[in-house]
Amino acid sequence: MTSAMMFQGTGSNVGKSLIVAGLCRALQRRGLTVRPFKPQNMSNNAAATFENGEIGRAQALQALACGCEPTVHMNPVLLKPESEKGAQVIVQGERYATLEARDYMRVRQDLLVPILESFHKLFDEADIVLIEGAGSPAEINLREGDIANMGFAERTGVPVTLIGDIHRGGVIASIVGTLEIISPADQEHIKGFLVNQFRGDARLFDDGVTYLETRLSRPCFGVIPHFEQAHLLPAEDAVDLDSVKYRSRENGQRKFKIAVPKFSRIANFDDLDPLKIEPGVDLVLVRPGVPFPNDADLILLPGTKSTIAELEMIRREGWDIDISAHIRQGKPVLGICGGFQLLGNTIADPNGIEGPSGTVPGLGFLDVDTVLHEDKTVNRVDALYCPTDTKMSGYQIHLGQTKGPDTANCFAKVNGEREGAVSASGRVMGTYLHGAFAGDEFRRSFLSQLGVRGSTGLNYRGSLESTLNNLADHLENTVKIDDLLTIAENSTRFRG
């Protein structure tokens, strides 16, 4: 008999994704077939699936924790913000439309059909489905037509565990307040709560647990201590990049410094995850208002959801001048996806995909031109890194095509075809391939070619697996997992 449990939060970034990933691994190790599910996600950090569709990066990590391939059904609706008001809407892995928030609110109820279809598919193949909510059910202004939290729980009958983050402060008020302001019908779905991110002696919160259990007439399933290794796992939200830890020296040796601008619409920044924990590398995130460090060895321009808007940001911050000075010093620049497009001569948007139609000048460091169009490329690829013929794997998620003289000197070859571009000097490189740095062989080859000294012995996949196992141990020791399973098994069966 398949069961399900949903995890909702008192707010965003309270640890839902991490807790679900850890529980996925813990239950998988118990011999259960586990599947993660998030009805609606909002993130520009996407992953490509075997169906050549895209889902949120967090669900791809949760799939890894389950020991299965990620599929578009694990995150049937993905919102990728393109501006303050609008987002690209991905449905079951494919681009559906670009909508402003108010327009999305009008159509989202229609998306419950593919959401339930995807959930039903996972439900039929698993022993248990762990469901992650989005944001908070306390946003009662969004309750009507909701498909991400209580709207989904109401339609399916799945039980809900509420998660609060004590590190933010006010966790008692946030948990009690959430129950107080949602409707009595929605309250019935909440079967208990978890307190996350406790630092220090958890026994000091015993009175808090007693108060909450008495006030809410619901059990506490655990007080979860802060998980120190969380930074070793891929981040879902750009805000998580602020946790990057800089290590400019190790054993007295200066590290190879990679400077990365924090774009306003940074996307697919999982490219940074292996580099931020690679021995011998110091990954520096350059925030607005701060110039690029003069001693950077490599500037890496990451992906972005709004290429033309980022050009304006780069020039406003004076980063174009910093990049030019860096290149004049004979030091390399790598642009990935949107970062690749930024490095070219022009970016044309004839159909107004990112705003008003027209053509804007790029940074001009690569002799290529990009034309944006509505046909979206999403796929996984195997390739060869041209300078060393090293095998590499990655994925592509992008709109537009880039052509020009510098593509004759390719960055990689995919099925024998040239991919990306390298300048005549060899110092400026661009590629549409995301995720390649997760491959140990390519990452070592690339870094060694640029002169990285010291260890490049990181086994990145091994690091992920080890960290997920440690996270599962962490939750086994602090969460009443058997109680969660009992509630899930005794819950109302899935309703379509």
C-alpha positions as CSV (number, residue, x, y, z in Angstrom):
1,M,0.0,0.0,0.0
2,T,1.5,3.3,-1.1
3,S,1.5,6.1,1.4
4,A,2.4,9.8,1.2
5,M,3.4,12.7,3.5
6,M,3.6,16.4,2.7
7,F,6.0,18.8,4.4
8,Q,5.0,22.4,4.5
9,G,6.9,25.3,6.1
10,T,6.0,28.3,8.2
11,G,7.9,30.3,5.6
12,S,10.4,30.0,2.7
13,N,13.9,28.6,3.3
14,V,13.0,26.8,6.6
15,G,14.7,23.6,5.4
16,K,11.9,21.7,3.6
17,S,14.1,20.7,0.6
18,L,16.9,19.4,2.8
19,I,14.7,17.6,5.2
20,V,12.8,15.8,2.4
21,A,16.2,14.9,0.8
22,G,17.4,13.4,4.1
23,L,14.2,11.5,4.7
24,C,14.3,10.2,1.1
25,R,17.7,8.7,1.8
26,A,16.8,7.4,5.2
27,L,13.7,5.6,3.9
28,Q,15.6,4.3,0.8
29,R,18.2,2.8,3.1
30,R,15.3,1.0,4.9
31,G,14.5,-0.8,1.7
32,L,11.5,1.4,0.6
33,T,10.9,2.6,-2.9
34,V,10.7,6.4,-2.3
35,R,9.8,9.2,-4.7
36,P,10.0,13.0,-4.1
37,F,7.4,15.3,-5.4
38,K,6.9,19.1,-5.4
39,P,3.7,20.2,-7.1
40,Q,4.9,23.7,-7.8
41,N,8.4,25.1,-7.4
42,M,9.9,28.5,-8.1
43,S,13.6,28.5,-8.9
44,N,16.0,29.4,-11.7
45,N,18.2,26.5,-10.7
46,A,16.9,23.7,-12.8
47,A,18.0,20.2,-13.7
48,A,17.6,18.3,-17.0
49,T,15.8,15.0,-16.9
50,F,16.2,11.9,-19.0
51,E,13.0,13.0,-20.9
52,N,14.8,16.2,-21.9
53,G,12.6,18.2,-19.6
54,E,13.5,20.4,-16.7
55,I,12.6,20.4,-13.0
56,G,13.9,22.2,-9.9
57,R,17.4,21.3,-8.7
58,A,16.1,20.3,-5.3
59,Q,14.0,17.6,-6.7
60,A,16.9,16.3,-8.7
61,L,18.9,16.0,-5.5
62,Q,16.0,14.3,-3.8
63,A,15.9,11.8,-6.6
64,L,19.6,11.1,-6.1
65,A,18.8,10.5,-2.4
66,C,16.1,8.0,-3.5
67,G,18.6,6.2,-5.8
68,C,16.5,6.9,-8.9
69,E,16.6,9.0,-12.1
70,P,15.0,12.4,-11.9
71,T,11.8,12.8,-13.9
72,V,9.6,15.7,-15.0
73,H,6.8,14.2,-12.8
74,M,8.7,15.0,-9.6
75,N,8.2,18.7,-10.2
76,P,5.3,19.1,-12.7
77,V,5.1,22.9,-12.4
78,L,8.3,25.0,-12.3
79,L,8.3,28.8,-12.3
80,K,11.5,30.5,-13.5
81,P,11.4,34.2,-12.6
82,E,12.4,36.5,-15.5
83,S,11.5,39.8,-13.9
84,E,9.9,41.2,-10.7
85,K,6.5,40.6,-12.2
86,G,6.7,37.6,-14.4
87,A,8.1,34.1,-14.8
88,Q,8.5,31.4,-17.4
89,V,6.1,28.5,-16.6
90,I,7.4,25.0,-17.1
91,V,4.8,22.2,-17.1
92,Q,5.9,18.6,-17.0
93,G,9.3,19.7,-18.1
94,E,8.3,21.8,-21.1
95,R,7.9,25.6,-21.6
96,Y,4.2,26.4,-21.2
97,A,4.2,30.2,-21.3
98,T,5.8,33.3,-19.8
99,L,3.2,35.0,-17.6
100,E,3.0,37.9,-15.2
101,A,2.0,36.9,-11.7
102,R,-1.7,38.0,-12.0
103,D,-2.1,36.0,-15.2
104,Y,-0.5,32.9,-13.7
105,M,-3.0,33.2,-10.7
106,R,-5.8,33.0,-13.2
107,V,-4.6,29.8,-14.9
108,R,-2.9,27.9,-12.1
109,Q,-6.0,26.0,-11.2
110,D,-5.9,24.4,-14.7
111,L,-2.4,23.1,-13.9
112,L,-3.8,20.9,-11.1
113,V,-4.7,18.4,-13.8
114,P,-1.0,17.7,-14.9
115,I,0.0,18.0,-11.2
116,L,-2.3,15.2,-10.2
117,E,-1.4,13.2,-13.2
118,S,2.3,13.4,-12.3
119,F,1.6,12.6,-8.6
120,H,-0.5,9.6,-9.5
121,K,2.3,8.3,-11.7
122,L,4.8,8.5,-8.9
123,F,2.3,7.2,-6.4
124,D,1.7,4.0,-8.5
125,E,5.4,3.2,-8.6
126,A,6.5,3.9,-5.0
127,D,6.1,2.6,-1.5
128,I,6.0,6.2,-0.3
129,V,5.9,9.7,-1.8
130,L,7.4,12.5,0.1
131,I,5.9,15.8,-1.0
132,E,7.4,19.3,-0.5
133,G,5.2,22.3,-0.3
134,A,6.2,25.8,-1.5
135,G,6.5,28.9,0.6
136,S,4.0,28.7,3.4
137,P,0.3,27.9,3.8
138,A,0.1,31.0,6.0
139,E,0.0,33.1,2.9
140,I,-3.8,33.0,3.0
141,N,-4.1,35.7,0.3
142,L,-2.9,32.9,-2.1
143,R,-5.2,30.2,-0.7
144,E,-7.9,30.4,-3.3
145,G,-6.8,28.2,-6.3
146,D,-3.7,27.0,-4.4
147,I,-1.9,24.1,-6.0
148,A,1.3,24.1,-4.0
149,N,0.3,23.7,-0.3
150,M,-3.1,23.2,1.3
151,G,-4.9,23.2,-2.1
152,F,-2.9,20.1,-3.0
153,A,-3.4,18.5,0.4
154,E,-7.1,19.1,0.3
155,R,-7.4,17.5,-3.1
156,T,-5.4,14.4,-2.4
157,G,-6.0,13.9,1.3
158,V,-2.3,13.6,2.2
159,P,-1.3,14.4,5.8
160,V,1.0,17.4,6.4
161,T,3.9,18.0,8.7
162,L,4.6,21.6,9.4
163,I,8.3,22.8,9.6
164,G,9.5,25.8,11.5
165,D,13.1,27.2,11.6
166,I,14.2,28.1,15.1
167,H,17.4,29.8,13.8
168,R,15.3,32.6,12.4
169,G,13.8,33.3,15.8
170,G,10.1,33.3,16.8
171,V,9.6,29.7,15.9
172,I,6.8,29.2,18.5
173,A,4.9,32.1,17.2
174,S,5.4,31.1,13.6
175,I,4.1,27.5,14.2
176,V,1.2,28.6,16.3
177,G,0.4,31.5,14.0
178,T,0.3,29.3,11.0
179,L,-2.3,27.1,12.6
180,E,-4.3,30.0,13.9
181,I,-4.8,31.8,10.6
182,I,-5.5,28.9,8.2
183,S,-9.0,27.6,8.0
184,P,-10.2,24.8,10.3
185,A,-10.5,22.5,7.3
186,D,-6.8,23.1,6.4
187,Q,-5.8,22.7,10.1
188,E,-7.1,19.2,9.9
189,H,-4.4,18.2,7.4
190,I,-1.6,19.1,9.8
191,K,-0.7,16.1,11.9
192,G,2.4,17.4,13.7
193,F,5.4,19.6,13.4
194,L,9.2,19.7,13.2
195,V,11.5,22.3,14.6
196,N,14.6,22.7,12.4
197,Q,18.0,24.3,12.7
198,F,18.5,24.1,16.5
199,R,21.9,25.1,17.7
200,G,23.2,24.1,21.1
201,D,21.5,21.7,23.7
202,A,18.1,20.7,22.3
203,R,16.9,19.9,25.8
204,L,16.7,23.7,26.3
205,F,13.7,23.7,24.0
206,D,11.8,21.0,25.9
207,D,9.4,23.6,27.4
208,G,8.8,25.0,23.9
209,V,7.9,21.5,22.6
210,T,5.6,20.9,25.6
211,Y,3.9,24.3,25.0
212,L,3.4,23.6,21.3
213,E,2.1,20.1,21.7
214,T,-0.4,21.3,24.4
215,R,-1.5,24.4,22.5
216,L,-1.8,22.6,19.1
217,S,-2.9,19.2,20.3
218,R,-0.4,17.8,17.8
219,P,2.9,15.9,18.4
220,C,6.4,17.2,17.7
221,F,8.2,14.8,15.4
222,G,11.6,16.1,16.3
223,V,13.9,19.0,17.1
224,I,16.5,18.9,14.3
225,P,20.0,20.3,15.1
226,H,21.8,22.4,12.5
227,F,23.3,20.2,9.8
228,E,26.8,21.6,9.4
229,Q,27.4,19.8,6.0
230,A,24.4,21.4,4.3
231,H,26.8,23.6,2.2
232,L,28.2,20.5,0.6
233,L,24.9,19.9,-1.2
234,P,23.6,21.8,-4.2
235,A,21.7,24.9,-3.4
236,E,18.2,25.5,-4.7
237,D,17.8,29.3,-4.3
238,A,20.2,32.1,-5.1
239,V,20.0,33.3,-1.5
240,D,21.8,30.0,-0.5
241,L,24.8,31.2,-2.4
242,D,25.5,33.6,0.4
243,S,26.6,30.6,2.5
244,V,29.6,30.0,0.2
245,K,32.7,29.8,2.4
246,Y,35.8,31.4,1.1
247,R,39.1,29.7,1.7
248,S,41.8,31.8,0.2
249,R,44.7,29.7,1.6
250,E,45.1,26.1,2.6
251,N,48.2,24.9,4.4
252,G,49.8,28.3,3.7
253,Q,49.4,27.9,-0.1
254,R,47.4,30.5,-2.1
255,K,44.5,29.0,-3.9
256,F,43.3,29.5,-7.5
257,K,40.7,32.2,-7.2
258,I,37.6,32.1,-9.4
259,A,35.4,35.2,-9.3
260,V,31.7,34.8,-10.1
261,P,29.3,37.8,-10.3
262,K,26.0,37.3,-8.5
263,F,23.6,38.2,-11.2
264,S,20.1,39.4,-10.4
265,R,18.6,36.5,-12.2
266,I,21.4,33.9,-11.8
267,A,20.4,30.5,-13.2
268,N,21.6,27.0,-13.1
269,F,24.3,27.9,-10.6
270,D,24.9,24.2,-9.8
271,D,27.9,24.8,-12.0
272,L,29.5,26.4,-8.9
273,D,28.8,23.6,-6.5
274,P,31.8,21.3,-7.3
275,L,34.1,24.3,-7.5
276,K,33.1,25.7,-4.1
277,I,34.3,22.5,-2.4
278,E,37.3,21.7,-4.7
279,P,40.6,21.7,-2.8
280,G,43.0,24.2,-4.4
281,V,40.1,26.6,-5.5
282,D,38.8,29.7,-3.8
283,L,35.4,30.6,-5.2
284,V,34.5,34.2,-4.7
285,L,31.0,35.5,-5.2
286,V,31.1,39.1,-6.4
287,R,28.0,41.0,-5.2
288,P,26.6,44.3,-6.6
289,G,28.5,47.3,-5.4
290,V,31.8,45.3,-5.2
291,P,34.5,45.2,-8.0
292,F,36.0,42.0,-9.3
293,P,39.1,41.2,-7.2
294,N,42.3,42.1,-9.0
295,D,43.9,38.8,-8.1
296,A,41.2,36.6,-9.6
297,D,42.8,33.9,-11.8
298,L,39.5,33.1,-13.6
299,I,36.3,35.0,-14.1
300,L,33.3,32.7,-14.6
301,L,30.1,34.3,-15.9
302,P,27.3,31.9,-14.9
303,G,23.9,31.3,-16.4
304,T,21.1,33.9,-16.2
305,K,17.4,33.9,-16.8
306,S,17.5,37.5,-18.2
307,T,20.6,38.0,-20.4
308,I,19.8,41.5,-21.6
309,A,19.0,42.7,-18.1
310,E,22.3,41.3,-16.8
311,L,24.2,43.3,-19.5
312,E,22.7,46.5,-18.0
313,M,23.7,45.3,-14.6
314,I,27.3,44.5,-15.6
315,R,27.7,48.0,-17.2
316,R,26.0,49.7,-14.3
317,E,28.4,48.0,-11.8
318,G,31.4,48.7,-14.0
319,W,32.1,45.0,-14.2
320,D,32.7,45.2,-17.9
321,I,35.7,47.4,-17.2
322,D,36.9,44.8,-14.6
323,I,36.5,42.0,-17.1
324,S,38.4,43.9,-19.8
325,A,41.3,44.6,-17.4
326,H,41.4,40.9,-16.4
327,I,41.6,39.8,-20.0
328,R,44.3,42.4,-20.8
329,Q,46.4,40.8,-18.0
330,G,46.3,37.6,-20.0
331,K,43.9,35.8,-17.6
332,P,41.0,33.6,-18.7
333,V,37.2,34.2,-18.7
334,L,34.6,31.4,-19.0
335,G,30.9,32.1,-19.8
336,I,28.3,29.4,-19.4
337,C,25.0,29.6,-21.2
338,G,23.7,33.1,-20.5
339,G,27.3,34.0,-19.5
340,F,28.4,32.8,-23.0
341,Q,25.8,35.0,-24.7
342,L,27.0,38.0,-22.7
343,L,30.5,37.7,-24.0
344,G,29.5,38.1,-27.6
345,N,29.2,41.1,-29.9
346,T,25.4,41.3,-29.9
347,I,22.2,39.8,-28.5
348,A,19.1,40.0,-30.6
349,D,15.6,39.5,-29.2
350,P,13.4,39.9,-32.3
351,N,10.3,38.4,-30.6
352,G,10.6,40.4,-27.3
353,I,11.1,37.3,-25.2
354,E,13.0,39.2,-22.5
355,G,11.4,42.6,-23.0
356,P,11.1,45.0,-25.9
357,S,12.2,43.5,-29.2
358,G,15.6,44.7,-30.6
359,T,19.3,44.1,-30.6
360,V,21.7,45.2,-27.9
361,P,25.6,45.2,-27.9
362,G,27.2,42.5,-25.9
363,L,30.5,42.7,-24.1
364,G,32.4,42.0,-27.3
365,F,35.0,39.6,-25.9
366,L,34.0,36.8,-28.2
367,D,33.4,37.2,-31.9
368,V,29.9,35.7,-31.9
369,D,26.3,36.9,-32.0
370,T,23.3,35.5,-30.3
371,V,19.7,35.4,-31.5
372,L,17.0,34.6,-28.8
373,H,14.0,32.6,-30.0
374,E,11.1,30.8,-28.4
375,D,12.3,27.2,-29.2
376,K,14.0,26.0,-26.1
377,T,16.9,23.5,-26.0
378,V,16.7,21.1,-23.0
379,N,18.8,17.9,-23.1
380,R,21.6,15.9,-21.5
381,V,24.8,15.5,-23.5
382,D,28.1,13.7,-23.5
383,A,30.9,15.6,-25.1
384,L,34.7,16.0,-25.5
385,Y,36.5,19.0,-24.1
386,C,38.4,20.2,-27.2
387,P,41.7,21.4,-25.7
388,T,42.5,18.0,-24.1
389,D,39.9,15.6,-25.6
390,T,38.7,14.9,-22.1
391,K,35.3,13.3,-21.8
392,M,32.7,15.4,-20.2
393,S,28.9,15.2,-19.5
394,G,26.4,18.0,-18.9
395,Y,23.1,19.4,-19.9
396,Q,21.7,22.3,-21.9
397,I,18.8,24.5,-20.9
398,H,18.7,27.7,-23.0
399,L,16.8,29.8,-25.5
400,G,18.6,31.1,-28.6
401,Q,21.5,30.2,-30.9
402,T,25.0,31.7,-30.9
403,K,27.1,31.8,-34.1
404,G,30.2,33.5,-35.3
405,P,33.9,33.2,-36.3
406,D,35.0,32.2,-32.8
407,T,32.8,29.0,-32.9
408,A,35.3,27.6,-35.3
409,N,37.6,27.2,-32.3
410,C,35.2,25.2,-30.2
411,F,35.0,24.6,-26.5
412,A,33.6,21.1,-26.8
413,K,32.4,18.6,-29.4
414,V,28.9,17.0,-29.0
415,N,28.4,14.1,-31.3
416,G,31.3,15.3,-33.4
417,E,29.7,18.8,-33.8
418,R,31.4,22.0,-32.5
419,E,29.9,23.5,-29.4
420,G,30.7,26.8,-27.8
421,A,33.5,29.2,-28.8
422,V,37.0,30.2,-27.8
423,S,38.6,33.5,-28.8
424,A,41.7,33.7,-31.0
425,S,43.8,34.4,-28.0
426,G,42.4,31.4,-26.2
427,R,41.7,33.5,-23.1
428,V,37.9,33.9,-23.5
429,M,35.7,30.8,-23.6
430,G,32.0,30.2,-23.9
431,T,29.8,27.1,-23.7
432,Y,26.1,26.2,-23.4
433,L,27.0,23.1,-21.3
434,H,25.9,23.2,-17.7
435,G,26.9,20.6,-15.1
436,A,30.3,19.7,-16.6
437,F,32.2,20.6,-13.5
438,A,30.4,17.8,-11.6
439,G,32.5,15.4,-13.7
440,D,35.8,14.8,-11.9
441,E,37.9,14.0,-15.0
442,F,36.8,17.2,-16.8
443,R,37.1,19.4,-13.8
444,R,40.6,18.3,-13.1
445,S,41.6,18.6,-16.7
446,F,40.1,22.1,-17.0
447,L,41.7,23.4,-13.8
448,S,45.1,21.8,-14.4
449,Q,45.1,23.4,-17.9
450,L,44.6,26.8,-16.2
451,G,47.5,26.2,-13.8
452,V,45.7,25.1,-10.6
453,R,48.2,23.8,-8.2
454,G,47.5,21.5,-5.3
455,S,45.0,18.8,-4.9
456,T,42.2,18.3,-7.4
457,G,41.3,14.9,-6.0
458,L,37.7,15.7,-5.1
459,N,35.2,12.8,-5.9
460,Y,32.2,15.1,-6.3
461,R,29.5,12.3,-6.7
462,G,31.1,10.5,-3.8
463,S,30.9,13.7,-1.7
464,L,27.2,14.0,-2.5
465,E,26.5,10.4,-1.6
466,S,28.4,10.7,1.6
467,T,26.7,13.9,2.6
468,L,23.3,12.5,1.9
469,N,24.1,9.5,4.1
470,N,25.3,11.8,6.9
471,L,22.1,13.8,6.5
472,A,20.0,10.6,6.8
473,D,21.9,9.6,9.9
474,H,21.3,13.1,11.3
475,L,17.5,12.8,10.8
476,E,17.4,9.2,12.0
477,N,18.9,10.4,15.3
478,T,16.6,13.4,15.8
479,V,13.3,12.7,13.9
480,K,10.6,10.2,14.9
481,I,10.6,8.7,11.4
482,D,8.5,5.7,12.5
483,D,5.8,8.0,13.7
484,L,5.8,9.8,10.4
485,L,5.5,6.5,8.6
486,T,2.6,5.4,10.8
487,I,0.6,8.6,10.0
488,A,1.4,8.4,6.3
489,E,0.3,4.7,6.2
490,N,-2.9,5.4,8.1
491,S,-3.8,8.5,6.1
492,T,-6.6,8.9,3.6
493,R,-5.7,7.1,0.4
494,F,-4.9,9.3,-2.6
495,R,-7.8,11.1,-4.1
496,G,-7.6,12.1,-7.8
